[in-house]
Amino acid sequence: MKYAILDIETTGGKYNEEGITEIAIYQFDGNEITDQFISLVNPEKSIQAFVVKLTGISNKMVIGAPKFHEIAKRIIEITEDCILIAHNAQFDYRILKTEYNRLGYDYQRKTLCTVDLSKKLIPNMESYSLGKLVRALGIPVSDRHRANGDALATLKLFKLLLSKEEDNQSISELTRSENTGILTNKQIDLLDQIPDETGLVSFLDKEDQVIYVLASDQLKKDITQLFTKQSSIAKSVNKKMRQVKITLTGSLLMAQMKYQLALTKFRPKYNRMPTKKSVQTAVEMNYPFQDGLMIDRGRNEGEKSVYRIKSNKLYSMGYVELNYQLNNVAILDQLLNTVIENNPLKKILLSSHLKKPLKLHSLEVK
């Protein structure tokens, strides 16, 4: 069996209108690399500013690079008779198919996602994002968010996953056919509404009931992945949903806190609900003060997200814009939303603070 481990960087932009800025492919026979292709690509359109900041690939860097039609034959050759392997494979596969469609060529390959394979063979990891996953597994990685660096990291991850299962049963089960994961027009229309920012998305059915919620720091990318998953939950959400509601939060912590509150309030049908035991089990961590504020970034410059601790419990949370508001309890009570603390909320807040300390602000409560 042959594999083509792939990573693509794009310009960003509207769904199916992105262009490729860099591509890296490693042909792999299960034991060693048998071929490779790495190149910057002239996308013939501007790269969005946030992508330049993330990848370091600028418009100036790609102006002299080959255009996609100049490397299209090479990509066909190196991936022929291969299963395409990528982290969030349906994204990379969709981008390739879109480019070939523009050339009038029907590009078809089977695909295997290392996110799905990792979840199957290495369950209960804290995160399955490529960077966090390879670090947690002790896999060396460099040049993150560049095609070659991410392709090599994916290759090393795939080697590890192959070593965990000799009969390749999971690979057979999770390999998708050539046409699996192609989005419907309804899904494309929904994705057009969604910014690739940080926040909470709620999926609603025809009766406006929340059936699924998702917190993410890459909303468009993670929702696209949900649309192309073949799990029973993903299929049910796709079938039942009629609209989506987006709440931008600025920080992933606030998105995760709102996610937990949404589980309690709406009890979405297709989310995994916290068990009674997990809600009741004491969190063996303490807040840094009896009364004070834990402060994170907000949704825009100048705004702050705030978590108020009162009598050693999470009391309220929300956003403020002015520093004097932080010292006025009466104003805070108006601006922040009161919450009922439970142990999942406390664990999310304190675990985040432990990994990356929040700014602390003591309050003198009269």
C-alpha positions in Angstrom: 0.0 0.0 0.0 1.3 3.4 -0.9 0.5 6.7 0.8 1.0 10.4 0.0 1.4 12.5 3.1 0.3 15.9 2.3 0.1 19.5 3.6 -1.2 22.6 1.9 -1.0 26.2 2.9 -3.6 28.6 1.3 -4.4 32.2 0.9 -7.5 32.0 3.1 -10.7 33.6 2.0 -14.2 32.5 0.9 -14.9 28.8 0.8 -13.8 27.2 -2.5 -12.2 30.5 -3.6 -8.9 29.9 -1.7 -5.6 29.5 -3.6 -2.6 27.3 -2.8 0.5 29.2 -1.6 2.7 26.1 -0.6 2.4 22.4 -0.9 4.5 19.5 0.4 4.0 15.8 -0.5 5.9 12.8 0.8 5.3 9.5 -1.0 5.6 6.7 1.6 5.4 2.9 1.3 4.9 2.1 4.9 8.6 1.9 5.6 10.4 4.7 3.9 10.0 7.8 1.8 10.0 6.9 -1.9 9.5 10.3 -3.4 8.8 13.9 -2.4 7.7 17.2 -3.8 7.9 20.6 -2.0 7.1 24.0 -3.6 5.8 27.4 -3.0 2.9 28.2 -5.4 1.8 31.4 -7.0 -2.0 31.5 -6.1 -2.6 34.4 -8.5 -4.5 36.2 -5.7 -3.7 38.0 -2.5 -2.9 36.2 0.7 -5.0 37.4 3.6 -3.2 39.3 6.3 -3.9 36.8 9.1 -2.6 34.0 6.9 0.7 35.9 6.3 1.0 36.4 10.1 0.3 32.7 10.7 2.5 31.1 8.0 5.1 33.8 7.2 4.3 33.3 3.5 3.9 36.7 1.9 2.7 37.8 -1.5 6.2 38.8 -2.4 7.5 35.3 -1.6 5.1 33.6 -4.1 5.2 36.1 -6.9 7.9 34.1 -8.7 6.7 30.7 -7.7 5.2 28.2 -10.2 1.4 28.5 -10.7 -0.7 25.5 -10.0 -1.2 24.4 -13.6 2.6 24.2 -13.8 2.9 21.7 -11.0 -0.4 19.9 -11.5 1.1 16.9 -13.5 3.8 16.4 -10.9 1.1 16.2 -8.1 -0.9 13.7 -10.1 2.2 11.5 -10.6 3.4 11.5 -7.0 -0.1 10.8 -5.6 -1.1 8.2 -8.2 -2.3 4.9 -6.6 -1.8 6.4 -3.2 -4.1 7.1 -0.3 -3.8 10.8 0.6 -2.8 11.2 4.3 -3.2 14.6 6.0 -4.2 16.1 9.3 -7.8 17.2 8.6 -7.5 15.5 5.2 -10.7 16.6 3.8 -9.5 20.2 3.8 -6.4 19.5 1.8 -8.3 17.1 -0.5 -11.0 19.8 -1.1 -8.4 22.4 -2.0 -6.7 20.1 -4.5 -10.0 19.1 -6.1 -11.0 22.7 -6.4 -7.7 23.6 -8.1 -8.0 20.7 -10.6 -11.7 21.6 -11.2 -10.5 25.0 -12.4 -8.3 23.2 -14.9 -11.2 21.0 -16.0 -9.7 17.8 -14.5 -11.5 15.4 -12.1 -8.9 14.7 -9.5 -9.9 11.7 -7.3 -8.0 10.0 -4.5 -8.9 8.0 -1.4 -8.1 9.9 1.8 -7.2 9.1 5.4 -7.3 11.7 8.1 -4.7 11.4 10.9 -7.1 13.2 13.2 -9.6 10.4 12.9 -6.9 7.7 13.1 -5.3 9.3 16.2 -8.6 9.5 18.0 -9.1 5.8 17.2 -5.7 4.5 18.2 -4.7 7.1 20.9 -7.9 8.0 22.7 -8.3 10.5 25.5 -5.6 12.9 24.3 -6.2 16.5 25.5 -6.0 17.9 22.0 -5.8 16.4 18.5 -4.6 19.6 16.8 -1.3 18.7 15.0 1.0 20.9 17.1 -0.4 19.9 20.4 -0.7 16.2 19.5 2.9 15.8 18.2 4.3 17.7 21.2 2.3 15.5 23.6 3.7 12.4 21.9 7.3 13.6 21.9 7.5 13.9 18.1 10.0 16.6 17.0 8.5 19.3 14.8 9.8 22.5 13.2 8.4 25.0 10.7 4.9 24.8 12.1 2.3 26.2 9.7 4.6 25.7 6.7 3.7 22.9 4.3 7.0 21.0 4.7 7.1 21.2 8.5 3.5 20.1 8.9 3.8 17.4 6.3 6.9 15.9 8.0 5.2 16.1 11.4 2.1 14.3 9.9 4.5 11.7 8.4 6.1 11.0 11.8 2.7 10.9 13.4 1.5 8.4 10.8 4.5 6.2 11.3 3.8 6.1 15.0 0.1 5.2 14.3 1.1 2.5 11.9 3.3 0.9 14.5 0.4 0.6 16.9 -1.7 -1.6 14.6 -0.1 -4.4 12.5 -3.2 -5.5 10.7 -4.1 -2.0 9.5 -7.8 -2.6 10.3 -8.4 1.0 11.5 -6.7 2.3 8.3 -9.1 0.2 6.3 -12.1 1.4 8.3 -11.2 5.1 8.2 -10.1 5.4 4.6 -12.6 7.4 2.7 -13.7 6.8 -0.9 -12.8 9.3 -3.6 -16.1 11.2 -3.3 -16.6 11.1 0.5 -16.7 14.5 2.3 -17.7 16.6 -0.7 -19.9 19.4 0.8 -23.5 20.1 -0.2 -24.6 23.5 -1.4 -26.4 24.0 1.9 -23.2 23.3 3.8 -21.2 25.7 1.6 -23.8 28.4 2.1 -23.6 27.9 5.9 -19.8 28.1 5.8 -19.9 31.4 3.9 -21.5 32.9 7.1 -18.7 31.6 9.4 -15.5 33.6 10.0 -12.3 31.6 10.7 -12.1 33.1 14.2 -12.5 32.0 17.8 -15.9 31.3 19.3 -18.9 29.1 19.9 -21.1 27.7 17.2 -24.6 26.3 17.9 -26.4 24.1 15.5 -30.2 24.5 15.5 -32.9 22.2 14.1 -36.1 23.2 12.3 -37.7 23.9 15.7 -34.9 26.2 16.7 -33.7 23.8 19.3 -29.9 23.6 19.9 -28.8 20.1 18.9 -25.0 20.5 19.0 -22.5 23.1 20.1 -18.8 23.4 19.3 -16.1 25.7 20.7 -13.1 26.4 18.5 -10.3 28.8 17.8 -10.7 28.0 14.0 -14.4 27.9 13.5 -14.5 27.6 9.8 -11.9 24.8 9.7 -13.5 22.8 12.5 -17.0 23.2 11.1 -15.8 22.1 7.7 -14.3 19.0 9.4 -17.6 18.3 11.1 -19.4 18.5 7.8 -17.1 15.9 6.2 -16.9 13.5 9.1 -18.4 10.0 8.7 -19.2 9.4 12.4 -22.8 8.8 13.4 -23.0 12.0 15.4 -21.7 14.1 12.5 -24.1 12.5 10.1 -27.0 13.2 12.5 -26.1 16.8 13.1 -25.7 17.4 9.3 -29.1 15.8 8.7 -31.0 17.6 11.4 -29.5 21.1 11.4 -31.3 24.0 9.7 -29.2 27.0 10.8 -26.1 27.9 12.8 -25.6 30.6 15.4 -22.1 32.0 15.9 -20.9 33.7 19.1 -17.4 35.2 18.7 -15.5 35.2 22.0 -12.0 36.5 21.3 -10.4 33.8 23.4 -10.6 30.0 23.4 -11.0 30.0 27.1 -14.2 32.1 26.9 -15.4 29.8 24.1 -14.8 26.8 26.2 -16.6 28.4 29.2 -19.6 29.3 27.1 -19.6 25.8 25.6 -19.9 24.3 29.1 -22.7 26.7 30.0 -24.5 25.8 26.8 -24.3 22.1 27.7 -26.0 22.8 31.0 -28.6 25.2 29.6 -29.6 23.4 26.3 -28.5 19.8 26.9 -27.8 19.4 23.1 -28.9 16.0 21.8 -25.7 15.2 20.0 -23.1 16.5 22.4 -21.4 14.3 25.0 -22.8 15.5 28.3 -20.7 15.7 31.4 -21.5 12.9 33.8 -23.1 13.5 37.2 -19.9 12.3 38.8 -17.7 14.7 36.8 -19.9 17.6 37.8 -19.9 16.7 41.5 -16.3 15.6 41.8 -14.2 18.2 43.7 -11.6 20.0 41.6 -8.3 19.9 43.6 -7.3 23.4 42.7 -8.0 26.8 44.4 -8.6 30.2 43.0 -5.8 32.7 43.5 -7.9 34.9 45.8 -11.2 35.0 47.6 -12.4 38.0 45.7 -10.9 39.3 42.5 -10.9 39.2 38.7 -9.1 36.8 36.3 -8.6 38.7 33.0 -8.0 37.4 29.5 -8.1 39.1 26.0 -11.4 40.2 24.6 -12.9 40.2 21.1 -11.1 43.3 19.9 -8.3 45.6 20.9 -9.0 47.4 24.1 -11.6 44.9 25.3 -10.9 42.3 28.1 -12.7 39.1 29.0 -13.2 39.0 32.8 -14.0 36.2 35.3 -15.1 37.5 38.7 -14.3 35.4 41.7 -16.5 36.1 44.7 -16.2 34.3 48.1 -13.8 31.8 46.4 -16.3 30.9 43.7 -16.8 31.8 40.0 -19.6 34.4 40.3 -19.8 36.1 36.9 -18.1 36.5 33.5 -18.2 38.7 30.5 -16.4 41.7 28.9 -15.2 45.2 29.9 -13.5 47.9 27.9 -12.4 50.5 30.4 -9.9 50.1 33.2 -12.0 52.0 35.7 -14.8 49.4 35.3 -12.5 46.8 36.8 -12.4 48.6 40.1 -16.1 49.3 40.4 -18.1 46.4 41.7 -21.4 48.0 41.0 -20.5 48.5 37.3 -19.1 45.0 37.1 -22.4 43.5 38.4 -24.1 45.3 35.5 -21.6 44.3 32.8 -20.9 40.7 33.7 -23.3 37.8 33.5 -23.9 35.9 36.7 -23.1 32.1 36.4 -23.7 29.2 38.7 -20.3 27.6 39.2 -19.9 23.9 38.7 -16.8 21.7 38.7 -16.4 21.5 34.9 -16.4 25.4 34.7 -13.9 25.6 37.6 -11.7 23.0 36.0 -11.7 24.7 32.6 -10.8 28.1 34.1 -8.1 27.0 36.5 -6.6 24.5 34.0 -6.3 27.3 31.5 -4.8 29.6 34.1 -2.3 26.9 35.1 -1.1 26.5 31.4 -1.0 30.2 30.6 -1.6 32.4 33.6 -4.3 35.0 33.3 -3.9 38.5 34.6 -5.1 38.8 38.2 -6.8 41.8 39.7 -7.8 41.9 43.4 -11.1 43.5 44.4 -11.9 45.3 47.6 -15.5 44.3 48.3 -17.2 46.6 50.7 
